[in-house]
Each structure stands twice: as C-alpha cells, then as structure tokens.
C-alpha cells in the first residue's frame, strides 16, 4: 500500500497541472493527501476524492486539503475544522484505516482574526488537532490511523523550518495518539531532498515499523519546471506483515 502527500501550491496553471498529474501518476499511490490544492487537479476516475471546504479569498475551487483514494471509501469521518482538515475511513490491505489530511499553520500565519504572530497560530492549532487524533485513535479500536499533509515542521535532522516549541508540541501530540512520523529526516533515503521535509505521513505505531519512504522529490519536475514550493513524498506499507 502506497500513501503520498504533496503541497501543490493551489494547482495553478493548466500546463503545470499536466506536469503535476504526470508526477502523481508516476508515483502510483493508493492514497494521496494533497494540500493547498485545487479542484482542477483531478486524479481521474480511478480515485474518489473528499475535500475540505473551499478556501475563502482564493480562486474558486481552492482547498486546504483533498484526500484521493483508489481504496474503497467507507465513509467520511467528522472533523472539527472543516477548513483545514478532512478525514475518511477506508478499506485497506491492513484493515480499516482512517486517513486524516491537514495543513497546520506556518510561521507567518495570522489566523482567521488576523492577529497571529510568529508561530502563535501553530501553537494554538497543533494541540487542538492532536487532541482530535488521540480521540480518533481511542474511539476506533482496531482501526489504523494515518495523519498526513503539510505539518510545516521538519522533524529530525538539521533545522530547516519550524521551531523547537512547535516540534515538541507535534511530537507530544503524535505520541498521545500512538502515531509515528515515518517521514522524519532520519528515515529519508539520502540524496532525495536538499532539506528534511515539512510535509509528513504519520501512521499508527502498529504499522509504522513496516513502512518505508520509497520516493521523494523537490518541487520541480525533470525539466526543472517549478511545480510547488514544497517537496512531495511517498511511503510504502508492507501489507504482508503489517497488522493493526
């Protein structure tokens, strides 16, 4: 089972979207969590999509997050923040799987009231989402959990983007939800990225040991055309031995 995530910078431009789609199809993922995406970036009939509400003050069709799955979607899962987050229950090779897609605030995110400074909005939102992850894990025994998307923090390795406080909040939240970030810098194959990723895939502790990063790329294609200001990545779960 392959799971990928990529911030696609709102899918601007038909030619660039064709290039983005080529990359997405090459990666052959069963589940994609696309962030800062757009309805124009359509993965086609092989996938079902569930999205956050449209973003205000952006061109029509812009979304914080869309989950695309070619695994059967059993149902949408209720989330507390309809703007940033979306969740679904899937039938997967490792059994029932909840995928929770998100975008966490960045350094200069001012929030809905426009008063946020520095990382203050991250410090407000991350604990709220962490509580939600823990609740999903606790109220769905026997169901694996995947939290993926733009977490706006590199974890492990040299500092690239984030803050010490933000990383600690994120680590505590993941631990309380029995999640492991399988895309920490130390888990990345060498030479794929210039910096540790700030977009991540986190999985239930029962699945994480059977998971590896199988691909990652900078926000350009093979011709050097910029497609995003974020790198993308894909993990594979060994479904022959992974059990919840």
C-alpha positions in Angstrom: 0.0 0.0 0.0 1.4 3.4 -1.1 0.5 6.7 0.6 1.7 10.0 -0.7 1.4 13.7 0.2 2.3 16.9 -1.7 1.5 20.5 -1.3 0.8 21.5 -4.9 0.6 25.3 -4.5 -3.1 25.5 -5.4 -2.8 23.8 -8.7 -2.2 26.9 -10.7 -1.8 26.6 -14.5 -3.1 24.0 -16.9 0.4 23.2 -18.2 1.8 22.8 -14.7 -1.1 20.7 -13.7 -0.4 18.4 -16.5 3.1 18.0 -15.2 1.9 17.6 -11.6 -0.5 14.9 -12.7 2.3 13.1 -14.5 4.3 13.1 -11.3 1.3 11.9 -9.3 0.6 9.1 -11.7 4.2 8.0 -11.8 4.2 7.6 -8.0 1.3 5.1 -8.3 -0.2 5.8 -4.8 -3.3 4.1 -3.4 -3.9 7.2 -1.3 -2.9 10.8 -1.9 -3.2 13.7 0.6 -2.8 16.8 -1.5 -2.6 20.1 0.3 -3.0 23.7 -0.9 -4.8 22.1 -3.9 -7.5 22.9 -6.4 -10.4 21.1 -7.9 -8.7 21.5 -11.4 -6.1 19.0 -10.3 -8.2 15.9 -10.8 -6.6 12.5 -10.5 -9.3 10.9 -12.6 -11.9 8.1 -12.4 -9.6 5.6 -10.6 -9.8 7.7 -7.5 -12.5 9.1 -5.2 -12.0 12.5 -3.6 -13.1 14.1 -0.3 -12.1 17.7 0.3 -12.2 20.4 2.9 -14.5 23.4 2.3 -13.4 25.9 -0.4 -10.9 28.4 0.8 -12.2 32.0 1.0 -10.2 34.7 -0.6 -8.7 32.3 -3.1 -9.8 31.5 -6.6 -12.9 29.3 -6.8 -12.1 25.6 -6.3 -9.1 26.2 -4.0 -8.9 23.8 -1.0 -6.6 23.4 2.0 -6.7 19.6 1.7 -8.1 16.8 -0.6 -7.8 13.1 0.1 -7.8 11.0 -3.1 -8.2 7.2 -2.7 -8.4 4.3 -5.0 -9.1 2.1 -2.0 -12.8 1.9 -1.1 -14.0 4.8 0.9 -16.4 3.5 3.6 -17.5 6.9 4.8 -16.3 10.4 5.6 -15.2 10.9 9.2 -16.4 14.0 11.1 -13.7 16.6 11.8 -13.7 19.7 13.9 -12.0 22.1 11.4 -13.8 21.8 8.0 -11.5 24.4 6.5 -8.1 22.8 7.2 -8.9 19.1 7.7 -10.7 16.2 6.2 -10.9 12.5 7.1 -12.2 9.3 5.7 -12.5 5.7 6.7 -11.0 3.3 4.1 -10.9 -0.4 3.4 -7.2 -1.1 3.1 -4.9 -4.1 2.9 -4.1 -3.6 6.6 -7.7 -3.5 7.6 -9.9 -0.4 8.3 -7.8 2.8 8.0 -8.7 6.3 8.9 -6.8 8.9 6.9 -6.8 12.4 8.4 -5.5 15.1 6.0 -4.4 18.5 7.3 -2.5 21.7 6.8 -1.0 23.1 10.1 -0.2 26.8 10.4 3.1 28.2 9.2 5.3 30.8 10.7 3.5 33.9 9.4 0.0 32.5 9.5 -2.1 35.2 11.1 -5.2 33.1 11.6 -8.8 33.9 11.0 -8.7 37.0 13.2 -5.5 38.3 11.6 -3.7 38.7 14.9 -1.4 35.8 14.8 2.4 36.5 15.1 5.3 34.2 14.6 4.4 30.7 15.3 1.5 31.6 17.6 -1.2 30.1 15.3 0.7 26.8 15.1 0.9 26.7 18.9 -2.8 27.3 19.1 -3.9 24.8 16.3 -1.5 21.9 16.7 -2.7 20.9 20.2 -6.3 21.0 19.1 -5.6 18.7 16.2 -3.5 16.5 18.3 -6.4 16.0 20.7 -8.6 15.1 17.7 -6.0 12.5 16.5 -5.9 10.9 20.0 -9.7 10.9 20.2 -9.9 9.2 16.8 -7.4 6.5 17.9 -9.2 6.0 21.2 -12.7 5.7 19.8 -11.8 3.5 16.9 -10.1 0.4 18.4 -8.8 -2.0 15.8 -8.7 0.8 13.2 -5.3 2.1 12.0 -4.8 5.9 11.7 -2.9 7.9 9.2 -2.3 11.6 9.7 -0.7 13.3 6.6 -0.3 16.6 5.0 1.6 19.9 5.4 2.7 19.9 9.0 5.0 22.9 8.4 7.8 21.4 10.6 10.8 19.4 9.8 11.3 16.6 12.3 14.8 15.2 13.0 18.0 16.1 11.2 19.3 19.7 10.8 16.9 22.6 11.4 15.2 23.7 8.2 11.8 25.1 9.0 9.8 25.2 12.3 10.6 25.9 15.9 11.7 23.9 18.9 8.4 24.5 20.7 6.4 23.5 17.6 8.4 20.3 17.2 7.8 19.4 20.8 4.1 20.1 20.5 4.0 17.9 17.4 5.9 15.1 19.0 3.8 15.1 22.1 0.6 15.0 20.1 1.8 12.2 17.9 2.8 10.1 21.0 -0.5 10.7 22.7 -2.3 9.4 19.5 0.1 6.4 19.3 1.3 7.7 16.0 4.8 7.6 14.5 6.1 10.1 11.9 7.5 7.8 9.2 8.9 10.7 7.2 11.3 12.2 9.7 14.6 13.3 8.2 16.4 10.3 9.7 14.1 8.0 7.8 14.5 9.6 4.4 16.8 7.9 1.9 19.9 10.0 1.3 20.1 12.3 -1.7 16.4 12.7 -2.5 15.9 16.1 -0.9 18.0 19.1 -0.1 16.3 19.6 3.3 14.2 17.5 5.6 10.6 17.5 4.6 7.9 19.7 6.3 5.1 17.6 4.8 4.7 14.3 6.6 3.0 11.0 6.8 2.3 9.6 10.3 0.9 6.1 11.0 -0.3 4.0 13.9 2.6 2.5 15.8 1.5 -1.0 14.8 2.0 -0.1 11.1 5.0 2.2 11.3 7.7 -0.5 11.6 6.6 -2.0 8.4 6.7 1.3 6.5 9.5 3.0 4.5 9.9 6.1 2.4 10.1 4.9 -1.2 10.3 8.2 -3.1 10.6 12.0 -2.6 11.2 14.9 -4.9 11.8 18.6 -4.8 9.0 20.9 -6.1 10.3 20.7 -9.7 9.9 18.2 -12.4 12.5 16.5 -14.5 12.7 19.5 -16.8 13.4 21.9 -13.9 9.9 23.5 -14.1 8.8 24.6 -10.7 5.5 22.9 -9.6 5.5 23.7 -5.9 7.4 25.4 -3.1 7.2 22.1 -1.2 8.7 18.7 -1.8 6.5 15.6 -2.1 7.0 12.1 -0.8 5.6 8.6 -0.8 5.7 5.8 1.7 5.0 2.1 1.2 3.5 -0.2 3.9 4.4 -3.8 3.7 0.9 -5.3 3.8 2.1 -8.9 4.1 3.2 -8.3 7.7 1.5 -5.1 8.9 -1.4 -5.8 11.2 -3.3 -3.4 13.5 
